Every structure is written in C-alpha cells, then in structure tokens.
Amino acid sequence: MKIEGLKKTVNFVCNELKDTQKKVQAINARLKEKEGMVKRLKARSEELEIYVRRWNLHLYGVDEDPKENVREKVVKLCQKILPETTERPGAAVAVDVAHHLGVCTMLLNQELSWCGFL
C-alpha cells in the first residue's frame, strides 16, 4: 500500500513538473518576443530622434534681450540670409519654434546660443 501511495505521489509531482516546464517554455517564448519588440522600438525611437534633430538650427553669437520676440528675430535673420524668403512667407512658416538655449559653455567668450526649429 505504501509503495502505491508513493508511486501516485511521484507521478503527481512529475506531472506538475512537466506542466511547470511547459509554462516556463511559454513564458520564455513570450519574453523573447517582448525583447525583440523592445529592440525594434528602441531602434525606431533612435531613428525618430535623429529625424527630429535634423531640422534643428543653432545660431551662436546672438545677443539676448528678454523682451524680444525670439521667433520673429530668427525669421528676420533667415530672411537676411535667404532674401528669397522675404518675397513669400517661407521663413515665417518654416520656423516652427525658436527659443534661447541659455549660456553656451562650449564657446570661449560665453556667447548665447539660439535654437530655431525649421
């Protein structure tokens, strides 16, 4: 009788172990799938960051006036550089956002930098 009871217990434990191994395999497959997804999303995120940075324009050496309209000043500067934009609203439409970045520590004479997004 005791041997029969032990056989049943061992069989039960073996079946539970097999079920657990199947569950672990399924979880490992899902984990690999999710890791692949994370890898693809990271690559896409980096791609989008590079795309967004492509259109950044940094202007160095422009004095800062706290009461000025930065976007308007950037548009006027673009129109001076590209006179054809004054004839049509090209620069005004192309400059989406313009703002001060603050003190530029990369330059030796501590000039202020601007950033305009085209």
Rosetta blueprint (number, residue, H / E / L):
1 M L
2 K H
3 I H
4 E H
5 G H
6 L H
7 K H
8 K H
9 T H
10 V H
11 N H
12 F H
13 V H
14 C H
15 N H
16 E H
17 L H
18 K H
19 D H
20 T H
21 Q H
22 K H
23 K H
24 V H
25 Q H
26 A H
27 I H
28 N H
29 A H
30 R H
31 L H
32 K H
33 E H
34 K H
35 E H
36 G H
37 M H
38 V H
39 K H
40 R H
41 L H
42 K H
43 A H
44 R H
45 S H
46 E H
47 E H
48 L H
49 E H
50 I H
51 Y H
52 V H
53 R H
54 R L
55 W L
56 N E
57 L E
58 H E
59 L E
60 Y E
61 G L
62 V L
63 D L
64 E L
65 D L
66 P L
67 K L
68 E L
69 N L
70 V H
71 R H
72 E H
73 K H
74 V H
75 V H
76 K H
77 L H
78 C H
79 Q H
80 K H
81 I H
82 L L
83 P L
84 E H
85 T H
86 T H
87 E H
88 R L
89 P L
90 G H
91 A H
92 A H
93 V H
94 A H
95 V L
96 D L
97 V E
98 A E
99 H E
100 H E
101 L E
102 G E
103 V E
104 C L
105 T L
106 M L
107 L L
108 L L
109 N L
110 Q L
111 E L
112 L E
113 S E
114 W E
115 C E
116 G E
117 F E
118 L L
